[in-house]
Amino acid sequence: MRVVSWNIHWGCGKDGRIRIHAIIDVLRRLNPDVVCLQEVAANHPELDGSATANQFKQLGGAFGGYHLMEHAPSEIYKNNVPRLFGNLILSKYRISQVHRHLLPWPADPESPAGMPRGLLETVIDAPSGKLRLMTTHLEYYSARQRMAQVQRIRELHVEACARARIFQPDPNLDAPFQLGFRPGSAILCGDFNFAPQSEDYARLLAAPESGALALQDAWRIVHRDAPRAPTTGLHGYPWPERPECYDYFFVTEDLAERVRVLDVLSETAASDHQPVVMELV
């Protein structure tokens, strides 16, 4: 099972031009089973390069054999037309559930900039069985908001693990209640906007409460103590000031022994972030 996570920067390259086809070309070469994208835009002409197209539809059309799930926490209307900005999942595997979680956005007088953030969660029928696959893009400007979002992700994970332990199917319930099994086993990926040495990173991986499955960093599972490859700051982009890692894959402890590959693909300059690829057996 090959999963790709990528903040595509709405397809805007370092020359300020939008080339969504370049994003599509990279993804096709990688041939993933599941794609998790952040910073997908629709009807945003004011973004660099003028992101006027609906990129959710463009990407869905380019991968017609995949199931598409989207979540745009930033949804702004102008002249009754929605301007969307958020996350997208494409999956070759059957999807049995989708949950769209809005993450906390507490007021922060020290950092008035920012936008609503979300966690897009799916339950997929992977070859080895059901698992939850989640992608997110956390706040960049406000440390307070980002930590609140990390804490909420932990709470949602603990909740899912608890529900998995008590799940009992009941065919007598009305259809909307028959969501089916939502496992504790999970993959969490995306642009977290924190560095590996940060408090946010440590908090996300801290021992879970209530018997939930612990989350582990897939890079450390595969590469141990090897220097971490940067996921931003390459190819001459003006941001950030130096190469850094903001993009991650985390897996629950029961999946750790199945992680075989975790690579950052540094060659492409189609976005100011690099694609990250994880493979599980």
MARFILUM-157026 format. One record per residue (C-alpha): x, y, z. Coordinates in nm, 4 decimals, padded with zeros to 6 digits. Layout:
BEGIN
<node <X; Y; Z>>
...
//
This chain:
BEGIN
<node <00.0000; 00.0000; 00.0000>>
<node <00.1547; 00.3268; -00.1169>>
<node <00.0318; 00.6592; 00.0241>>
<node <00.1459; 01.0057; -00.0865>>
<node <00.1005; 01.3219; 00.1198>>
<node <00.1694; 01.6592; -00.0394>>
<node <00.0973; 02.0240; 00.0289>>
<node <00.0599; 02.1312; -00.3337>>
<node <00.0568; 02.5115; -00.2730>>
<node <-00.2459; 02.5268; -00.5074>>
<node <-00.0117; 02.4146; -00.7859>>
<node <00.1840; 02.7410; -00.7803>>
<node <00.5519; 02.7021; -00.8689>>
<node <00.8349; 02.9319; -00.7657>>
<node <00.7804; 03.1408; -01.0806>>
<node <00.4317; 03.2314; -00.9557>>
<node <00.2537; 03.0310; -01.2249>>
<node <-00.0064; 02.7655; -01.1516>>
<node <00.0563; 02.4333; -01.3222>>
<node <-00.1841; 02.1823; -01.1741>>
<node <-00.0849; 01.9447; -01.4548>>
<node <00.2660; 01.9331; -01.3049>>
<node <00.1191; 01.8133; -00.9761>>
<node <-00.0856; 01.5532; -01.1622>>
<node <00.2198; 01.4341; -01.3579>>
<node <00.4215; 01.3806; -01.0387>>
<node <00.1385; 01.1907; -00.8736>>
<node <00.0874; 00.9680; -01.1761>>
<node <00.4562; 00.8769; -01.1819>>
<node <00.4386; 00.7837; -00.8147>>
<node <00.1366; 00.5602; -00.8831>>
<node <-00.0015; 00.5728; -00.5275>>
<node <-00.2928; 00.3771; -00.3901>>
<node <-00.3997; 00.6752; -00.1802>>
<node <-00.3273; 01.0468; -00.2267>>
<node <-00.3588; 01.3040; 00.0528>>
<node <-00.3287; 01.6674; -00.0568>>
<node <-00.3302; 01.9955; 00.1293>>
<node <-00.3743; 02.3532; 00.0008>>
<node <-00.6112; 02.2598; -00.2774>>
<node <-00.8005; 02.5680; -00.4005>>
<node <-01.1138; 02.6572; -00.5954>>
<node <-01.2268; 02.9997; -00.7190>>
<node <-00.9433; 03.1947; -00.5526>>
<node <-00.8257; 03.4495; -00.8129>>
<node <-00.6372; 03.6523; -00.5505>>
<node <-00.3915; 03.3706; -00.4740>>
<node <-00.0517; 03.3818; -00.6429>>
<node <-00.0971; 03.2769; -01.0040>>
<node <-00.4762; 03.3298; -00.9807>>
<node <-00.6268; 02.9972; -00.8716>>
<node <-00.9576; 03.0527; -01.0495>>
<node <-01.0200; 02.6883; -01.1438>>
<node <-01.1800; 02.4299; -00.9167>>
<node <-00.8739; 02.2177; -00.8407>>
<node <-01.0804; 01.9639; -00.6467>>
<node <-01.2642; 01.8827; -00.9684>>
<node <-00.9480; 01.8972; -01.1807>>
<node <-00.7686; 01.6478; -00.9589>>
<node <-01.0720; 01.4241; -00.9291>>
<node <-01.1095; 01.4194; -01.3073>>
<node <-00.7431; 01.3356; -01.3575>>
<node <-00.7750; 01.0323; -01.1277>>
<node <-01.1083; 00.8950; -01.2363>>
<node <-01.0401; 00.5480; -01.0980>>
<node <-01.0058; 00.6861; -00.7442>>
<node <-01.2694; 00.7708; -00.4863>>
<node <-01.2578; 01.1419; -00.3964>>
<node <-01.3218; 01.3023; -00.0573>>
<node <-01.2699; 01.6737; 00.0035>>
<node <-01.2806; 01.9052; 00.3024>>
<node <-01.2439; 02.2825; 00.2636>>
<node <-01.2424; 02.4336; 00.6156>>
<node <-01.1890; 02.7740; 00.4531>>
<node <-01.5105; 02.8414; 00.2613>>
<node <-01.5638; 03.2064; 00.1714>>
<node <-01.8446; 03.3345; -00.0494>>
<node <-01.8190; 03.6248; -00.2920>>
<node <-02.1142; 03.7018; -00.5203>>
<node <-02.2665; 03.3757; -00.3933>>
<node <-01.9717; 03.1773; -00.5354>>
<node <-01.7761; 02.9621; -00.2875>>
<node <-01.4020; 03.0107; -00.2615>>
<node <-01.2632; 02.6873; -00.1203>>
<node <-00.9271; 02.6016; 00.0335>>
<node <-00.8470; 02.2755; 00.2028>>
<node <-00.7701; 01.9055; 00.1858>>
<node <-00.8378; 01.6253; -00.0598>>
<node <-00.8088; 01.2462; -00.0422>>
<node <-00.8084; 01.0181; -00.3467>>
<node <-00.8249; 00.6427; -00.2835>>
<node <-00.8141; 00.3348; -00.5045>>
<node <-00.9584; 00.1426; -00.2124>>
<node <-01.3227; 00.1297; -00.1133>>
<node <-01.4301; 00.3993; 00.1333>>
<node <-01.6811; 00.3034; 00.4012>>
<node <-01.6866; 00.6222; 00.6129>>
<node <-01.5864; 00.9877; 00.5871>>
<node <-01.5647; 01.2295; 00.8807>>
<node <-01.4873; 01.5983; 00.8354>>
<node <-01.3618; 01.7529; 01.1592>>
<node <-01.3208; 02.1276; 01.2088>>
<node <-01.0237; 02.1862; 01.4369>>
<node <-01.0097; 02.4515; 01.7115>>
<node <-00.9412; 02.8092; 01.6085>>
<node <-00.9149; 03.0052; 01.9351>>
<node <-00.8735; 03.3807; 01.9170>>
<node <-00.5076; 03.4780; 01.9459>>
<node <-00.4391; 03.8530; 01.9833>>
<node <-00.0705; 03.7922; 01.9156>>
<node <-00.1441; 03.6327; 01.5779>>
<node <-00.4553; 03.7712; 01.4058>>
<node <-00.3671; 03.6032; 01.0750>>
<node <-00.4766; 03.2486; 01.0026>>
<node <-00.7660; 03.0461; 00.8674>>
<node <-00.9985; 02.7630; 00.9759>>
<node <-00.8264; 02.4250; 00.9787>>
<node <-00.9635; 02.0751; 00.9520>>
<node <-00.8952; 01.7040; 00.9728>>
<node <-01.0310; 01.4861; 00.6920>>
<node <-01.0789; 01.1274; 00.8126>>
<node <-01.1731; 00.8277; 00.6026>>
<node <-01.2159; 00.4578; 00.6756>>
<node <-01.0699; 00.2597; 00.3865>>
<node <-01.0761; -00.1087; 00.3042>>
<node <-00.7021; -00.1580; 00.2654>>
<node <-00.5642; -00.4956; 00.1492>>
<node <-00.4829; -00.5898; 00.5087>>
<node <-00.8163; -00.4718; 00.6477>>
<node <-00.9931; -00.1557; 00.7519>>
<node <-00.7947; 00.1402; 00.8767>>
<node <-00.8518; 00.5083; 00.9330>>
<node <-00.6615; 00.7408; 00.7035>>
<node <-00.6483; 01.1080; 00.8014>>
<node <-00.4922; 01.4178; 00.6543>>
<node <-00.4649; 01.7697; 00.7937>>
<node <-00.2971; 02.1065; 00.7588>>
<node <-00.2371; 02.2812; 01.0893>>
<node <-00.2060; 02.6521; 01.1637>>
<node <00.1242; 02.8177; 01.0748>>
<node <00.1110; 03.1634; 01.2332>>
<node <-00.0292; 03.0912; 01.5797>>
<node <00.1448; 02.8494; 01.8151>>
<node <-00.1572; 02.8657; 02.0463>>
<node <-00.3965; 02.7600; 01.7733>>
<node <-00.1647; 02.4898; 01.6447>>
<node <-00.1273; 02.3312; 01.9874>>
<node <-00.5054; 02.3384; 02.0339>>
<node <-00.5397; 02.1596; 01.7005>>
<node <-00.2830; 01.8967; 01.8007>>
<node <-00.4737; 01.8348; 02.1227>>
<node <-00.8021; 01.7975; 01.9355>>
<node <-00.6498; 01.5425; 01.6970>>
<node <-00.5360; 01.3435; 02.0000>>
<node <-00.8873; 01.3598; 02.1462>>
<node <-01.0449; 01.2431; 01.8212>>
<node <-00.7993; 00.9548; 01.8022>>
<node <-00.8713; 00.8477; 02.1610>>
<node <-01.2434; 00.8645; 02.0845>>
<node <-01.2065; 00.6477; 01.7733>>
<node <-01.0023; 00.3876; 01.9604>>
<node <-01.2612; 00.3753; 02.2403>>
<node <-01.5490; 00.3311; 01.9949>>
<node <-01.3569; 00.0577; 01.8136>>
<node <-01.3270; -00.1394; 02.1384>>
<node <-01.7032; -00.1400; 02.2049>>
<node <-01.8342; -00.1626; 01.8480>>
<node <-02.1149; -00.4107; 01.7925>>
<node <-02.3053; -00.4171; 01.4609>>
<node <-02.6804; -00.3819; 01.4906>>
<node <-02.8711; -00.4388; 01.1633>>
<node <-03.1945; -00.3362; 01.3361>>
<node <-03.0853; 00.0271; 01.3508>>
<node <-03.1955; 00.2767; 01.0863>>
<node <-02.9485; 00.3206; 00.8021>>
<node <-02.7856; 00.6474; 00.9205>>
<node <-02.6828; 00.4741; 01.2441>>
<node <-02.5137; 00.1843; 01.0659>>
<node <-02.1769; 00.3460; 01.0089>>
<node <-01.9915; 00.0202; 01.0546>>
<node <-01.6591; -00.0467; 01.2166>>
<node <-01.4264; 00.2509; 01.2635>>
<node <-01.0921; 00.1012; 01.3642>>
<node <-00.8330; 00.2368; 01.6017>>
<node <-00.5549; 00.1530; 01.3530>>
<node <-00.4722; 00.4731; 01.1698>>
<node <-00.2450; 00.6686; 00.9390>>
<node <-00.2204; 01.0430; 00.9990>>
<node <-00.0400; 01.2630; 00.7473>>
<node <-00.0188; 01.6174; 00.6219>>
<node <00.1446; 01.9552; 00.6729>>
<node <00.1694; 02.0054; 01.0482>>
<node <00.3679; 02.3310; 01.0402>>
<node <00.5895; 02.2192; 01.3264>>
<node <00.9495; 02.1010; 01.3392>>
<node <01.0545; 01.7662; 01.4903>>
<node <01.2069; 01.9381; 01.7927>>
<node <00.8918; 02.1371; 01.8735>>
<node <00.6517; 02.1020; 02.1660>>
<node <00.3681; 02.0331; 01.9214>>
<node <00.5503; 01.7307; 01.7785>>
<node <00.6217; 01.5955; 02.1266>>
<node <00.2622; 01.6491; 02.2362>>
<node <00.1178; 01.4663; 01.9364>>
<node <00.3360; 01.1625; 02.0073>>
<node <00.2971; 01.1662; 02.3857>>
<node <00.1564; 00.8521; 02.5472>>
<node <-00.2183; 00.8400; 02.4752>>
<node <-00.4932; 00.8381; 02.7311>>
<node <-00.7549; 00.5702; 02.7936>>
<node <-00.5717; 00.2825; 02.6294>>
<node <-00.5673; 00.4305; 02.2793>>
<node <-00.3083; 00.3145; 02.0283>>
<node <00.0043; 00.5300; 02.0401>>
<node <00.1094; 00.7292; 01.7350>>
<node <00.4624; 00.6868; 01.5989>>
<node <00.6646; 00.8892; 01.3495>>
<node <00.7054; 00.6830; 01.0313>>
<node <01.0351; 00.8556; 00.9499>>
<node <01.1841; 00.7333; 01.2763>>
<node <01.0455; 00.3844; 01.2210>>
<node <01.2244; 00.3547; 00.8867>>
<node <01.5321; 00.5764; 00.9268>>
<node <01.5880; 00.5623; 01.3019>>
<node <01.8259; 00.8454; 01.3997>>
<node <01.9312; 00.9410; 01.0465>>
<node <01.9057; 01.3152; 00.9679>>
<node <01.5560; 01.4006; 00.8559>>
<node <01.5054; 01.5077; 00.4948>>
<node <01.3547; 01.8570; 00.4621>>
<node <01.0078; 01.8868; 00.3131>>
<node <01.0214; 02.2643; 00.2560>>
<node <01.2824; 02.5291; 00.1771>>
<node <01.4176; 02.3729; -00.1429>>
<node <01.4399; 02.4921; -00.5053>>
<node <01.4839; 02.8595; -00.4241>>
<node <01.1415; 02.9298; -00.2787>>
<node <01.1429; 03.2441; -00.0614>>
<node <00.9778; 03.0539; 00.2270>>
<node <01.0929; 02.9241; 00.4683>>
<node <01.4272; 03.0815; 00.5522>>
<node <01.6041; 02.7453; 00.5536>>
<node <01.5170; 02.3853; 00.4658>>
<node <01.2932; 02.2318; 00.7309>>
<node <01.0567; 01.9397; 00.7875>>
<node <00.6904; 02.0301; 00.8331>>
<node <00.5284; 01.7322; 00.6591>>
<node <00.4901; 01.3923; 00.8274>>
<node <00.3388; 01.0485; 00.8328>>
<node <00.2357; 00.9116; 01.1713>>
<node <00.1012; 00.5588; 01.2215>>
<node <-00.0507; 00.3775; 01.5152>>
<node <00.1808; 00.1394; 01.6965>>
<node <00.0101; -00.1701; 01.5572>>
<node <00.1043; -00.0625; 01.2038>>
<node <00.4675; 00.0244; 01.2789>>
<node <00.6166; -00.3099; 01.1775>>
<node <00.4431; -00.2847; 00.8394>>
<node <00.6064; 00.0465; 00.7401>>
<node <00.8772; -00.0293; 00.4839>>
<node <00.9331; 00.3009; 00.3010>>
<node <00.9237; 00.6645; 00.4038>>
<node <01.0767; 00.8939; 00.1439>>
<node <01.0749; 01.2654; 00.0756>>
<node <01.0914; 01.3322; -00.2969>>
<node <01.3144; 01.6371; -00.3256>>
<node <01.3394; 01.6581; -00.7061>>
<node <01.0131; 01.8300; -00.7971>>
<node <00.9712; 02.2081; -00.7727>>
<node <00.5970; 02.2043; -00.8507>>
<node <00.5168; 02.3228; -00.4962>>
<node <00.6961; 02.4904; -00.2064>>
<node <00.6579; 02.1568; -00.0233>>
<node <00.7870; 01.8169; -00.1323>>
<node <00.5782; 01.5010; -00.1710>>
<node <00.6216; 01.2439; 00.1057>>
<node <00.5708; 00.8751; 00.0238>>
<node <00.5004; 00.5925; 00.2682>>
<node <00.4629; 00.2230; 00.1878>>
<node <00.3130; -00.0451; 00.4105>>
<node <00.3157; -00.4180; 00.3521>>
//
